[in-house]
Amino acid sequence: MEGNDQKLILPNGGYKMHTFEEVEASFFTYIHDANSIKLIEDAYHFVEKKHAGIYRKSGEPYIHHLIEVAYILTTLQCGPVTIASGLLHDVVEDTEVTVEDIKKRFGSECAKIVDALTKIQRLKLSHRTQEEFEAEDRRKIFLGMAKDLRVIIIKLADRLHNMRTVDALKEERQKALAKETLDVFAPIAHRLGIYRIESELEDLSLRILEPDKYYEIQTLLNNKIKNRGKALDNLKKKIADIVLKTQIPFEIESRVKSIYSIYKKMFLKGYNFDEIYDVLALRIITETEINCYEILGVIHAQFKPIPGRFKDYIAVPKPNMYQSLHTSIIAGDGNIFEVQIRTKQMDEVAETGIAAHWRYKEGEKYNPRKEQQEIEEKLHWFRDFVSMTTETKDENAQEFMEHLSKDIFDANVYVFTPKGRVIDLPAGSTPLDFAYKIHTKVGDQAVGAIVNNMLVPLNTILNTGDLVDIKTSKTSPGPNEGWLNIVKTNTAKSHIRKFLQKKNNELLRDDKIKQGKQSCLDFFRERGIDEKEMENLLSTEKVLNNYHFSNLDDLYVGVSNHNPNPALICDFLGIKRKETSTLNLSKKSDTDNDNCPVYVKGASKGLKITLGNCCTPIPGDTIVGYVTKGKGITVHRANCPNIRNAESRIIDVYWKGNLGIADYPVDIILECNDRNDLLADILSTLNANKVKVTELNAKLHPENLTTTVYCQIYVSDLITLNHTFQILKNIKDVYEVKRQIH
């Protein structure tokens, strides 16, 4: 792994146990203020007393764990509050001490950090499902991290020592901790650039989860060091001699790739061990950025570089601030080695990440809020992380972890805004993902994208180094369903779904109001009442209170949901159907017994029968009759939603034999991919098959280039209608045909 020396430390007993005096010796190198030293020492004596008699699973006094956590923090040159909080991090959970006690004795900063750490409770496998184990506790970690980064720094130190001593636990517990370490803590360390901790956590976890592969790689690694160590030393000497002549200041050292990094290439990416060129590498440390490029030029002039292996992380740093030049060269003996070139400051950042950038500086007033803001500015992904923890707080833990894993931890494509800000995205991301990373409004109002000065579709796949500019419009209709197939990040998908849900709720209500109103109109017009008079009747307190609605629109929504049915409202108001003359058998007509295609067994000759307007039944449909008091029967298709909850008024009705009547109206819907001449093809097909068309409307959906065609045709029966459907489905770009119910 870039920036990390391989240091194989023997597990379970191979680690040096430190004393508090050694912790002091470590922080004395950079902390000299008497009050700061007193804070740390007071914290130590406090926990030494409170944890007295408490032992770890290994049998060691618990205070040893707290000392080791503090020592790890001093190696990162953390401040006195962080070190003191590291010593205190378990005292509230394990003893009678409260957060308020911590605040009174050690100050509010320590209290807040300890409180956050206490809320990140240890996993209790026996009381959790596997999903809860893998989500809820981890979410607590990230919520604490978003509030104060020192929380996660202490948690990393805590987990590192726990993993060093994990052999004292049962095998099941070891594996659970190792899995969580690989899933959560190592990725955090990686994103924060703390490779020293990341690498050790990964190797320790791999040894527990896949010991055979771990020891296989360890053997291969040791053999390679043995067989090629001399070749590496020779290359090291040659490069040193060449660079010395330039009088550029430098140091040169060897670097061995970590076991887990080799494991990923071998078992996750399918490389053979011999195909991994950077197992052994040289690292050159110099003073300035210019020196880095000068040394690179000298090396490339002497040794042949491997095409495609050069990476400039100085000009384009990784999201965790890592900077270095990487090149792979062929040595004189034919061996291939990687060479890394960086400044001393870059090397410190490569090892300890943000801990190097924000090392405690004596004499400067520490402001945790300012530091958190600086971190968000320096680590651009951290701003996204903080936003995510805020915006997704209402999501369940598993959804939160999916968003975090995909959008933050898996991000490995780095693109630029026009102002040079780096945006990191998962592989396969598009300009829409980029837009939503910038801001929700930018995503919602996106209408186009310019990538590398070229106008491109919003579904273009972005590559590292692309310069991306999003074009927005305040009049944009916003996201559509098709966008969900374009975006890669869970964050973008979540924003789009929320937008669509809100939009659909608004549209759904409008549609339901229109549908309910039309249903009422159909029934009231049958009774000789026009729209204005109907609205006056329905908006009275008598009607609204009876059906428990506050206004007329709510009543219409209720009618569209078939509760209440408009026929029942008419009955409630005592409104009878208006007497009409016998209707012909064209659209929506009353029929007498002689001409009506429907009959009721035992009915009198003068019974009025109406074919329902809403579902337009035709011969061959399964039908039922709806009885209207004193005004006859309305015939509906059996599945018509307008007759639900009206069982008491439903009677059996039957189609008569062939009356020789030509056609009945049917409203149909065609879903199509949009193209030129679509409507012309639909009309010509219907005309060619002698199907009468009386209405034709089309609605274009520009967001996904589809069109919905609304059509009224006349057919003699259900068999003819089904045949017509088959003909229409054969038209190019028509992918669905169905009947419409009003």
N, C-alpha and C positions, 0 to 999 in steps of 0.2 A: 504494500500500500504506500502511496506517495507520502513521503515525509515521515516515515516511521521505521526506526531501526528494529530489527527482529531481536527481541530479548527473551529467550526461553527461560522461564522461571519454573522450577519444579513445583508442582501442586502439592498441597497438603503437607506443609512442613518445610518446603523449600524457600519460604519467604522469611525475611528477617523481621523479627518482632521488635518494634520500636518502643522506647520509653518516652515519657513526657519531656524529659530533659532533651532528648533528641528532637522532639517537636519544637521546643524552645530554641535550640541551636539552629534549626531550619528557619524559623520566622525571625530570629534575631538578625539575619542577614539583610532584611529589608524593613523590619518594623523596629523602631527605636523609641517611639513615644511611650512615656511611662504609663499614661492612662490606657493606651491600647494594649500594652503588655499586661497590665493589671486586669483588664477585661477578660483576656484569654485565660490567665492563670486562675482568676476567680471562678470562671466557668469550669475549669478542670477540677478544682478542689470541690466545687459544688456537686458535680456529677460523680466524683470519686466517692463522696459520702452517700449520695442518694442511691447509687447503683451497688453499694456494698452488699455482698451476699447474693448478688444476681450473677448467674453464670450462663454462658452460651452452650449450645449443644455439644461443642467440642470439649467442654469442661473448663475452658478458660474464663477468668473473671470478665464480666461484661465490659469493664472499663478499658480492656485491651482493644476492643472494637472501636470505641470512641477515640482512643489515642491514634489508631491507624487512620481513621477518617480525617482527623485533624492533620496528621502528617501528610497525607495525600493532598490536602488543601494547601498546605504550605509549599509543596513542590510546584503548585500552580501559582504561587505567590498571591494567594487570596488575602483580602483585608481582615482586620481583627474581628469585625462583626461576623463575617462568614466563618472564620475559624471557631469563634466562640459558639456560634449557632450549630456548627458541626459537632462540637462536643456535647451540646445540649439537645441534639435532635431527637433523642429517644426518651428523654427524661419525663415528658408529660405522658407519653403512652405507657411507660413501664413503671412509673412510680405515682405517688400521690400529688406530685407537683402539678400546678395548673399554669395555664398560659398567663394568667394575671400575675402569678408569682414570678414568672420569668420577666414580665414587663417591669414589675417593681424593682427587681434586683439587677437586671441586665439591660433594661431599656426597651422602647417600643419596637425598634428595628429587629432585635433578636427575637422578641415575642412574636412578631408577624411571621418571621421565617420559620420559627419552631412550630407555630400554629399551622402553617401551610404544610410542613413536613409531617406533622401529626395526622393531618387529614388524609395524607397519602398513606392509608393504612396498609399493613402487610396483608398479603393475600391469604385468604382463609379458604382453601380448596374444599374443605369438607362441607362448607356452608354455601357454596356457589356452584352454579352450572358452569360448564366449560366456557360458554359464551360470555357469561358475566365475568369470569376469571380473566378472559382475554380482552375485555373492553372497559368495564366500569372502573376498575382500579387504575387502569392505565390512563383513563380520561382524567382522573384526579391528579395524576402526575403532571399532565399537560396544562391543566387549569392553574395549578400552582406555579408552573414554569412561566406562564403568560403574565402572571402578576409580578414576579420577581425572579430574574434569571438565577440569582444566587441559590434559590431553592433547588433547582435541578443540578447545579454544580455540586452541592452537598449530597444530593441523592445519587449522583454518579460516583462520588467518592465512597459513599455508603455501599452501593451495589458492587463496586470493584473489590472492596475488602470482603464482602459477603461471598463473592464468587471465588476469591482466593482461598477461602476456608469452607467451601461448599461441601467438601468430602465428608464433613461431620454429620451431614443430614442424610435422611433416607433417600433412596434412589428416585422415588417418585417426586419428592420435593426438589431434588437436584435438577431433574429434567424440567420441571415446571419453571424454576428460576432461570435455567439456561435458555429455555425457549423465550421467556419474557425478555431476557437480556438481549437476545438477538433481534427480537421483534420491536423492542422499545428503546432500551438504553443505549445499545450500540449505535442505532440510527441517530439518536439525539446527539451523542458524542461526535458522530460524523458531521452532522449539520452544524454543530458548534465548532468544528475544526479541531477537536481535542483528540488527535490521532493516537497519542500515547495511551489514553484510556480506552479508546475505541478498539484498538488492535488487541489489547490484553483481554478485554471483555469478550471479543469474538473468539479468540483462541481458547480461552477457558470454557466458553459455552460449547464450542465444537468438540472439545475433548470429552465433554459429558454426553452430548447428544449423538455424536458419531465417532466414538473412540477409534474404531478400526481405520477409518479414513484419516483421522487426525494423526495417528502414529505412522500410517503409511506415508503421508506427506512429510512428516518429521524425518523419517528414514531417507526418503528421496532427497530432502533438503540437505541433510547432513552429508550424504554421499556427494551431492553436487558441490558443496563447499569444499569437501576434501579433494575432489577431482579437478575443480576449476578455480580453486582458491589461488593457486599459483599464477594462473593466467590473468586473474583479476588484479593481483598484486603487480604483475608486469605492466598491465595497461595503466594502472594507477601511477606507476613510476614514469611511464612514457608521457602521460598527460601532464604530470607535475613538471617534468623537464621542459615541455613545450611552453606551458603557461609561465614558468619562471622567466623565460627569455623576454616575455612581454612586459615584465615588471608590474603586472596587475596583482594586487594583493589577493591571496586566496588560501583556503584550507581544503584538503581533500580527504574524504573518508569513504569507507565501504558501507553498503546498506544491503541487508538481506530481507526479502519480501516475507510478510507474515504468513503463517500457516493458513489462516482463514482466507486470505486474499488468493493464495494458491488454490485452495479448495474451491472457491467460487469459479475460478477459471477452468479447473479440471472437471468438476462435477456439475456445475450449473451452466457453463458455456461450452463444454465438450472439448477443451484443449487437452493435448497430451502434455505431460510435464516438460518434455524437451522443447515444446513449442512456446513455452512461456519465457520470453526473452528478458524480462525484468526481474527474474528471481534474484540475480546478483546485480548490483548496480553500484555506481560511484556517485557520490554527492560532492559537489564543489561549492564551497561557501565563499562569497566575496563581499565587497563593500557596497557597491551601488548597482542600480539597474543597468546602467550603461556597461559596467564591468561584466555583468551576466551575458549580455549580447556579444561583447568583445570576446569573451572566453568561448562562447558558442561558435563564433566565426573561426577562431583558431582551431578548435577541435574538428569542425567540418572540413577545414582546409587540409587536415592531416589524415582524417579517417572518413571512410565512406559511410554516410548516414543511410539508414533503412527508410525508403520512401513510405510516407504515410504514418511514420512513427513520431514525427516531431509535433510537440504540443507547446503552445505559448500560453501558460497560465499567468504570466506577468501582465501581459496586455489585457487578457480577459481572465480575471481571477474566478475561482469557483465561488459558489454562493456562500461557502463557509470561510471566505477570505484567503483560501490557499493560493499561494503564488509560487511559481517555479517554472523553469524551462526544462522540458523533457526531450531527449533525443536518444535514439538507439543507433549504435555504430558497430561496424565490423572491425574487430581488432586484427592485428597483423597475423595472428594464428588462426583466423577464421571464426573465432568465437564472437557471438553477439552479446553486447552488454548495453544496459541503459545508463545514461549519464543525466544527472539532475543538477541544475545550476540555479543558485538562488543567493540572496543576501542573507546576512545573519538575522536580520529582523524577520525576513520571510521564513527562515528556518524555525525561529521561535514560534511564529504563528502556525506553521505547519505542524509543530509538535503539540502545542497547547491551545491553538485557536483563539477564541475570544479571551481566554485567560491570559494570553500574552499581550493582547491589545489593551486590556483593561486591568493590567496588574496594579496592585495597590501601590500608590505613590504617596509616600510620607509627606506631610505638610500640606497636602491639597485637601480641601474640604470635600468630603464624599457626599454625593447626592444620588441616592438610588434611583429616583425618578428620572433624573437627567441621564444617568447611565443607561437606563432601560430605553430611553428615547434614542440615545446614541447607537445602541445596539440595533434598534429597529432601522436606523438609517444606514448603518454599516452592513448589517445582515438583512438584505432586502426580503429574504424569505421569512424572516422573523416577524416582519410587519404583517405579512399574509397569515402567519400562524396566529398572531394575537387577534387579528380580525376574525379568523375562523373560530377561535374559541369563544368569541363574543357572539358571533352571528349564529352559531350552531348550538347554543346552550340549551335550546329546547329540543334538540334531536336526542334520540336514544344513544347510548354509549357506543353501540356497534356501528351506527351510521357515522358518528363522529370519528371513530377510529378508521373507518374506510376512507373518509374524506382526508384525514390527516396522512394516512399511509400513501394514498395515491397522489395527492396534490403536493405534499411537502417532502416526504421521505423518498418517493420514487422519481422526483423531478430530476432529470438529467439532460434536458435541452435548454440552452441558455440563449435568449434572444434579447434584442435591444429596443427601447423606445427611441423616438426621434431625439430625445434629450440625452440619450446615452445610459439611461437606467437599465440595469440588467433584470430581466424577468425569467425565472426558471419554471419550466413546465415539464410534465411527463412526456415521454416519447409518443409521437402520434398526435400531439396537440395542434390546434388550428388557430387562426386569428381570432375566432370567437372565444376560445379559452384565454388567449392573451387579453382580449377586451375585458372579460370578466375579472381577470387578475388585476387590471388597472383600477376598475371601479364597476360596481353593479350597473350604474347608469350608462357607462360607456358600452357595456355589453348589451343592455336592453335597447339602446338607440343605435347600435351598429348597423350600417347599411352597406359597408364595403371595406376593403383592406388594401393597403399598399405595402408590398413586401419587397425590399431591396429596389425601391423606386418603380415597381411594376404593379399595376392593378391586378389583383388576383381574387378568385372566389373565396368566400368565407370558409369553405371546407378544405382549403389548401393546407397540407401538412408542413409544419414549420421545422426548420433545422437550426442547429446551434450556429450562432453568428448572424442570423437574419435580422435585418432592421425592419421593424413592423410599425405601421401607422394605421390607426383605425379611423375610418370616416363615419361620423355620426350625423343623425338628423333628429331634431325634436319632433318632427312629424312622422317619424318611423312608426309603423304599426307594432313594433316590438317583436319579441320571440314568437316562434311558432313550433308546432310539434316536430317539424323537420330538423330544427336546431338540435334536438336531443340526440340525433344521429350524427351530428357534426362534431360536437364537443367531446373532449376526452376526460377533462377533469370533473371530479364529483362536485366541486364547488360551482362550476358553471351549470352543470345539470340541475343542481339544487335550486339555483337562482331562476333558471328557466322554468322549472316545474312550478315554483311559487308564483311566477308571473302568469303562467298559463292557467293555474288553478284560480287565481284571482280573476283573470279575464273570463275564464269559462263560467265562473260563478255569476259574473255580471251578465254575460251573454245568455246563460241558462235561464236566469231570472227573466230577462227580456223576452226570450223565446217562450217561456212558460206563461208570461202575461199575455202575449199575443195568442198563444194556443188556447188558453183558458177563455179569453175574450171571444175568440171565434167560435168555440164550442157553445158558449152562452148565446151568441148571436144566432147560431143555427136554430137553437131551440126556441128562442124568443120570436124570431121572424116567422117560424112555423105557427106562432100564436098571434101574428099580426102586430107585433111590437117592434118598433124601429130601434136603432142603436142608442139614440139620445134618451128615449123613454126607458130603455133597459138599464142604462147607467144610472138614471135617477132612481129606479126601483132598487137596484143592487147596492147602491151606496147609502141606503137608509140604515139607521141604527138597528132597526128591526131585523134586517137580513144579516148585517155584519155581526151583531151581538149573538144572533142565533147560531152562527157558524164559527164564532170566536175569531174573527178577523178584525184588524184595526183599520184597514182601508180597502179600497176597491181592488188595487193591484194585488194585494195579498189574497183576496178572494179569488181573483183570476188564477193565481199560482196554485191555490188549492184545487180549483176546478181542473187545471191541467194535470194534477196528481190524482184526479178522480175522487176527491174528497173535499166538497160534496159534488155530486153529479148535477149538471144543469137541469136535468129533468126533475130532480128532487127539489131544486130551488123553485122551479115553476109551480110545482105542486104545493110547496110551502106558502107561496104567494097566492095560490088559488087561481093561477092563470091557466086558462084552457086553450087548446089549439084552435086557431081560426078556421071556420068552415071554408073549404075551397071546392072548386069543381074538380071532376075527375081529371087527372093529369095524364099526359102522354108518357110513353116509356123512354123518353130521352132523359137528360141529366136530372137527377134528384126530383122525381115527380111522385105525386100521389097516384095511386091506381085503384080502379074499382075491381071488383072480383073477376069480371070477365077478361079484362086486358092485363091485369097484374100478373107478372111471371111468378109470383109467390102466393101461396094460399095457406089458410089456417083450417085445419080439420074442424068441421061443424060450424064454421063461421057463417054469419048471415051475408047475403049478397051485397048489401050496401056498406060493408066494413071498409074503412079507408086504410090503405096500406102505403107507407112511404119507404123508399129505398134511402138508407142513411147517407147523409152528405159527407160524413167524416171518413168512412171507410170504403165507400163506393162498392158495395157487393155486386158480384156478377154471377150468372148461372155457373154452377160448379163449386162455388165457395160454400163452406160450411157456415150456415147462418142461424140466427135466432131472432125472435121478435121482442121488441120492447113496448110494453103496453102503456099508452098515455091515456089517463082517465077521460072518457067521453070523446076522445079524438082519434081513436084507432091505434094502429101499430106502426112502429118504425123498424125496418129490417136492418140489422147490422151483421157484419162478419163476426163469427163466434169469438175471435181473438181481439175484437175492437176494444181498446182501453176505455172508451167512453161509457161502456156498460158494466164495468166492474162495480162490485158492491151494490148491484141492483137486482140480485137474484129473485127477489119477490115479484118483480115485474117482467121477468123473462118467460116467454112461452115458446113452444115449438112451432116453427114455420117451415114450409117446404117449397122447393122450386117445382113449377109445373113442367110439363113436357115442352118440346120445341113449339114456340108460338109464332115462329117465323119473323120475329123482331130482330132487326139488324144488330144494333150495337148498344153497349152500355159504357158510360165514362169510367176511366180508371186513371188515377194520378200516380205517376211513377217517377223514380229518381234514378239517374245514371251517374255513377262516379267514374271519372275519366282522367287520364293524363292529358294535360292541355297540349294542343297543337293547332296548326292552321287547318281550316276547313272541317273541323270536328263537327260543328252543328250542321253543316251542309251534308256531311256523310250520314249523320243520324236521320235527317229529314228525307234524303233520297232513299235510304234503306227502308224507312217506313212507307214511303209512297210506292216503292217498287213492290212491296208486299201488301199494298192496298189497305194500309192501316191509317185510319183517319186521325189527324192531329189537330187539336183546337187551341192548345197553349204550349208555348216553348220558351223557357227562360234558362239562362245560364249564369253561374256565379264562379268567377275566377279566383283561385287561391294562389296569389303570386309567390307566397313564401315557399311553397313546395311544388309549384307548377302543375297543379291539378285543377280540374273544373267539375262542378256539380251541375248537372242539367236536370231541370224540373220540367216534366212533360205530362200533358193530358192526352190520352189516346182513347179511341173507342173500339171495343172488341165485343164479340158475341158471347163468349163464355171463357171459363178458366183455361180450357185446353188451348184456345186461341191465344190467350194472354201468355201462357207458358211458352208457346211456340214463338211468340213475338220476343219474349225475353231472350231466348236462345239466339235469335237472329241479331238482336242488338248486341249481345255479348261477343258476337263474331266480328263486330266493328273494331278496327284497330284502335288501341288505347282506351277502350271501354272495359273496365275491369270489374264492375259490379252494377247490377240492375235490380231494383226492388220496388215494391209498392209503397206508397206514401199514405200515412194516416194523419189526418188533421186533428 
